[in-house]
Amino acid sequence: MSAETPSKLQKMIQSGNFAVTSEVGPPRSADGHEIEHKGHLIKNHVDAINVTDNQTSVCRLCSLASVIRLKLMGLEPVLQMTTRDRNRIALQSDVLGAASFGINNILCLTGDHQIFGDHPKAVNVFDLDSIQLAATVRMMRDEGKLLGGWEFEVRPQMFIGAAVNPFAGPNVEMRVARMAKKVAAGVQFVQTQCIYNMEKFKLFMKMTVDRGLHEKVAVLAGITPMKNVGMARYMAKRVPGMDVPDDIVKRIGGVPKEKQSEEGINLAIEQIEEIKGIEGIKGFHVMAIEWEQMVPPIVERSGLYPRPQLAE
Amino acid sequence: MIKAVGKPLEEIIDMVKDFQRVLVVACDGCVTVCEAGGLKEAKVLSAALRLYYNQAGQQAQVDDTTLTRQCEPEYLAQLSDRMDGYDAVVSMACGCGVQFMAENYDKKIIFPGVDTCFLGVNEERGIFTERCQACGRCILADTGGICPIARCSKRMLNGPDTPCGWELIYNRLKTLGQLDRFEKPVEPKDWTTSRDGGPRKIVREDLRV
């Protein structure tokens, strides 16, 4: 993982404890209190909180303002940045701005295509992709330099992350190769796509360990509880890059409607317990989509609470 | 090469309806190959316009002709004797041809007859697909002969995402035994040779006289 930063997430990973992250989605309005509310819901149960950047190309309150708000509450945010909406000037500018508020974690993403969002007529940028963004942030941090060549003194102290999807096409081997490329570009931690196909995930981790990649990058396993069978079916059929086996849909659908959310939580906890035993796993990224209040019970019942308190 | 599709007749009628002497000019180049703006299509369009004027009870003259290419002044000059006889010209060439027609006949009203779409291939009869975005600095040597800029919806240089050209690139590099290229991070691209650098120009001194 090379470079040391003041990131509390990095320190937790290095302590040997399982790290726990979660995420909040900003509102589709100027209501900053919603961010604070969601932050309060999960703050005692996670080490760091991602804020999504106009996820699924739906326009929302920006991730940069949101992470500053969380930081001012004394929390440890992870700034998600996609390269879809901003060119290299804006991206680097936002990294500097975030760092000026003591933001120490960044998740570098390319971003969903705008055709899937609420502004399908928009132009897209993609001046850089996620890997080039990661390499750029590393250069800014380690060399104090911008892409344009400008050198500066006060450097952004970013712990650099990225997303990985072990379940996307065409095969697991290529997904591991892509993660290796991200590591080569400077990525120090990855958060995975929501895991439902445990066999495929284990294969992904085995290939990761076989290549020794688990020693260079911290893999945080993505966990998303199913609210009901409708969500399970939707994720199985409609969400690109998601791999939900039939037996998961059957399990959630196999209990009465009023018990389905409980079954979804139980499933998430069982998944965490199973994944704890997989070599190379450094923690969990618990994404309870518009269901943030469920993060604390999942973390508690998974034996991940209380969160270890590390020396500053 | 350049792929285009014919504009809807109603749109062209709306452009020309206030003019009585109209010349439809086809182009024998790319737009003939994709059957959008060749002489055949020009004849169909001019016949349709004559029918329109007829039904609207208007006296009008609509003629058609073609040029070898509309992106070269020598060919455009072949129309110079006839231009005075028309109020408006519908150029069936690509956007380059339409603009060059307007530049070479700057007092004449020039309308586009086709929508210019992209640089592509005839994948099969009637199917045209994009292959090149003319970014001005070809990287096909590194990507197994498949372009991530034109064929990935996010023009990612470090793909893949699905569905996009990166899956094709990965498979092809694997076939070629060049997967080492896949895992090597690619530097940010210099976009100045693409759209972002402003309107582009090629100067070939060796061809100049």
Interface residues (C-beta under 8 A of the other chain):
Chain A: R84 R88 T110 G111 H113 I115 N124 F126 D127 L128 D129 S130 I131 Q132 A135 T136 L147 A168 G169 P170 M174 A177 R178 A180 K181 A184 A185 P240 G241
Chain B: S153 K154 R155 M156 L157 N158 G159 P160 D161 T162 P163 E167 Y170 N171 L179 F182 E183 K184 P185 V186 E187 P188 W191
